[in-house]
Amino acid sequence: MLGFFKTLFAIIGVIATVLTIAVVWLVWDWIGSSDEPAAPDRIALRIDVGAGLPDAPPTAGLAALLGASRPTLAEAVAALETAGTDARVQAVILDLGTTSPALTTAQELGDAVARFRATGRPVYAFADSFGELAPAEGAVLLAAQADEVSLRPVGMMGLAGLSAEVPFAAGALESLGITAEVARRGDYKTFPDTFTETELSPAYREMLSSLLGDLSDQVSAGIAGGRGLSDDALAAAIDRGPLTADEALELGLVDHLESRTAFNRRVDQAHPGASVVSLADYAAIAPVPEPSAHAALVHLNGVMVVGEDSGSPSLLGDGAQSAQRIADAIDAAVADGVIAVLIRMDSPGGSPVAAAIIADAVAEAREAGVPVVVSMGQTAASGAYWAAAGADAIVAEPATQTGSIGVFAGGLATADFWESLGVNWDRVEAGGDNAGFWSTVQPYDTAERARLEALVQAIYDAFLDHVAAGRGLDRAAVEAVAQGRVWTGRQALENGLVDRLGGLETALDLLREEAGLAPDAVVALHAYPPPRSALDDIGNLLATGPAVADGGLVDRVLSQPAARALLEPLLASPGQRLVRTPSVLLMR
């Protein structure tokens, strides 16, 4: 009887919680719907860059559930492309706030801004501060692509060159009696150096110097070109930085020092009658052309792991991404008959097996006659490059960090640490000469070290072979640019690791080519996997809570047709309205 009442109260709690969320959602939707965006005749499109433009929407957690995700970079680019053909849009306002976007974001959005400006309409940029005692190269680079740049008189400009600092903990570990046991392939596969070295190795220093040098050249060229400054003038400004607002104005990096109110008033006077419309509101009133083709958009963000879907909801949102989830999304898109698959990557890599799972799905899609194009965001390196190498075409931004074709493996030997604490470990082995290989205490012996080296070599060989086959390169040529070295996108293009520089628009151009479409064909990008329903997310969130001990109670409640029939209508409409990133993105 006690068990019956526990179950009854748990069910009541689940339903009450779901209904509470539904009521809050309905109130939120009612408040929003009471002020639906109008469709003015004259528009000034405002893009809030300072709030952040994530590369992909969250697929889990309360942010995704409540539709609180910010507009994405893809949405901002798509809006600018649409605005370029929308006669109502008189101008674009870039609100930079005080933060700085990644260089790749600045480059991709800056290219879209340039295409809009080519229509003869202006772009205005306003910053409260280009970083407040913080680096702001991305924000300054993006602002330089605008017609006019305004900065608050008390603002600053965090422009002072690029640097990188790397921690080395070998000395600290040694003092604790801990030794890092690592095998690697590639002199530039330097992540383990943090645990094995006390300073930058020559290879590590060379790679960082090359990366920073190329990125610095990209930033300088973009700012100087956008602001009409000579290389020497910009170099002098950077040497003087960080800059005060007055210095930024004096050096020609901004056009106006003014408050936000004064900036808004000046834009209003330049475009009388134009209503300032946010990116999200513009999406609701923008012209929607009829697509001539349908393609899949698959996001690969974060570290790749093997196993079950790691996108289950949590309070904070997504964690590492399951390779199988990505592979299943590609398979589902092919089964649905899309004309092509566009994979957007922002990942430092992960498990080699995870990379191979995705690479296999890419190969199977191509075998089925569906071309695959990869668009790289801020990072697509190591395992992420493995997953990308077999695609029909790869696009990267000039500042994208990519390559890192190398492997490392190992662990920490802690025997001396435990001995210093008076703890002695002993062990018994059976079944094999290398049974101690998995020890987390003892260092590898000679035979075990030989097996570790052999395993790492096998993975490295497979990596090189896969890249050579996928990119149509000689294996020796791949090995020459591999060695675990990270390249900028611009360097990767020179080395044959990517096909073109640019963002989503450039990737779509290549997708049209691969799919045999006209250059101006309107392509509808469908999100794969599709967004989960609100009820599924609520159920998953509740199922992870302490109130449901058996983990299956919520599933049983929500699986009942009567329960879903009651709850779905409450959530369906608000859920559709509040989702910031649509499941279909129209790209011209």
Residue, then its C-alpha position, 0 to 999 in steps of 0.5 A: m500500500l505504501g508503494f502505491f501511494k509513493t507511485l501515486f504522489a510521484i505521478i501527481g508530482v510529474i503531472a503538476t510539474v509539467l502543467t506548471i511549466a506549461v502554464v508558465w510557457l503559455v503566459w510567456d507566449w501570451i505576453g509575447s503574442s500581445d506584442e507581435p512584430a509588425a511589418p513596417d515599410r522601412i526597417a533598420l535591422r539590428i543584430d545584437v552581436g554583443a549578446g553572442l551568436p552561437d554557432a549552433p542552437p542548444t539541443a538540450g537543457l532548459a535553454a532549449l526547452l524554454g526557447a531561450s537560445r540566442p539567434t545563431l550565427a547562421e540565422a544572422v548570415a541568413a537574415l543579412e542575405t535576405a535583407g540584401t534583397d528586401a527593399r524595406v531594409q534601409a540599413v543594418i545596425l551591429d550592436l557590439g556591446t562590450t564583448s568580442p566575437a571569435l575571429t571566425t565569427a567576425q570573418e563570416l559575419g563581416d563577409a555577409v555585411a560586405r555583401f549587404r553593403a554592396t547593395g548600396r545601403p549602409v551598415y552602422a556599428f556601435a560598441d559600448s567598449f571594444g573590450e573592457l581591459a580585454p582583447a577585442e580583435g574580433a569586435v574591431l575586425l567586424a566593426a571595420q567592415a561597417d560604414e561608420v563605427s561609434l564608440r562610447p566616450v568612456g569606452m576602450m579598444g582592446l587592440a594590442g596584438l595576439s599572444a598565447e600562454v601555455p601552462f606546463a605542470a611537469g614540475a608540479l606533477e614531479s613534486l607530487g610523485i606523478t609521471a605522465e606516460v605518453a606516446r604520440r605521433g607528430d612532433y606538433k601533437t603538443f597537448p600532452d606537453t602540459f603534463t610532460e614538459t616545463e617549457l615550450s618545445p621548439a616544435y610547439r613554439e614554431m607552431l604557435s608562432s606560425l598560427l599567431g603570425d597568420l592570425s595577426d596578419q589576417v586581423s591587421a589586413g581586415i582592419a586596415g582594409g575596412r578602415g582605409l588605413s595603411d599597414d604602417a598606420l595600423a601597426a603603429a596603432i596596435d603598438r600603442g594599444p590598448l587604446t582609449a576612445d579618444e586615441a581610437l578616434e584620433l587613429g581613425l579606428v572609429d568615426h564617432l564618440e557618442s552615447r547609445t542614445a545619440f547613436n540611435r538618434r543619428v541613425d533615426q535622422a539618417h533613415p526617417g521612418a525606419s523601425v529598428v527591428s531585431l534579428a528574431d523579429y525580422a525572421a518573422i516578417a522577412p520574405v520567404p522564397e519558395p525553395s527549389a531544393h532541400a538539404a540537411l544541416v547537421h551540427l557537430n559541436g563539442v568533443m566527439v564521444v562514442g556511446e549513447d546520445s550525450g545530448s540528453p537535457s541538463l540544466l546547462g544544456d549540451g555536453a559532448q556529442s555522441a558520434q552515433r547521434i551525428a551518424d544517425a542524423i546523416d543516415a536519416a537525412v539520406a533516407d529522407g531524400v535530401i539533395a545534399v548534407l551540410i555538416r557545420m563543425d566546431s569541434p576540437g576532436g575526440s575519440p578516433v572511433a567516434a571520428a571513424i563512426i562519423a566518417d563512415a556515415v559520410a562515406e555511406a551518404r556519398e555512396a548513396g549519391v548524396p554529396v556532403v559538404v563540410s563548413m568549419g567554424q572556429t575549430a575543426a581539428s584532430g578527430a573533427y578533421w578525420a570526420a571531415a576528410g572524406a567529404d566532397a568539399i571542405v570550407a573553412e574561415p581563414a582563422t579556423q583552427t584545423g588539421s592536427i592530424g596526429v595521435f596521442a595516448g597514455g596516462l599518469a603513473t602515480a606509484d611514487f605519489w601514493e608511496s609519499l602518502g604511505v600507501n602501497w599498491d600491490r596487484v595480482e595478474a592473470g590471463g596475459d603478459n600485459a595484464g598490467f597495461w591498464s594500471t592507473v598506478q604503475p608506469y608501463d614496463t618495456a613490453e607495455r610501452a611497446r604495445l602502447e606505441a604500436l596502438v598509437q602508430a596503428i591509429y596514426d597510420a589509419f588517420l593518414d590513410h583516411v586523409a590521403a584517400g579522402r583528399g586525393l593526396d599522396r600519403a607522403a604529402v599528408e604526412a608532411v602536413a600532419q605531425g599533429r600540427v594545427w593550421t589556420g584555415r588559410q594555411a590549410l588551403e595552401n596545404g590542400l586540407v580544405d577546398r575554399l575559404g569562407g563560411l556557410e554561404t561559401a559552403l552552400d555555393l559548393l553544395r549547389e555545385e556538387a548537387g548540380l543546382a543553379p548558382d542562385a537556387v534557394v536551398a532549404l536547410h533542414a536541421y538533423p536531427p530535428p528538434r525534440s518536442a517540448l514534452d520529450d524534453i520535459g520528460n527527460l529533464l524530470a526523469t533525471g531528477p531525484a523525485v523519480a527513483d525508477g527513471g521510467l515513471v515519466d516515460r510511462v505517464l507521457s506514453q499514455p495517449a490521454a496524457r499527451a492529448l491533454l498536454e501537447p496542445l498546451l505546449a505545441s503553439p508556444g513551443q513553435r513560437l519560442v524556438r529561436t532557431p527554426s528547423v528549416l533555414l532558407m538560404r539564397 
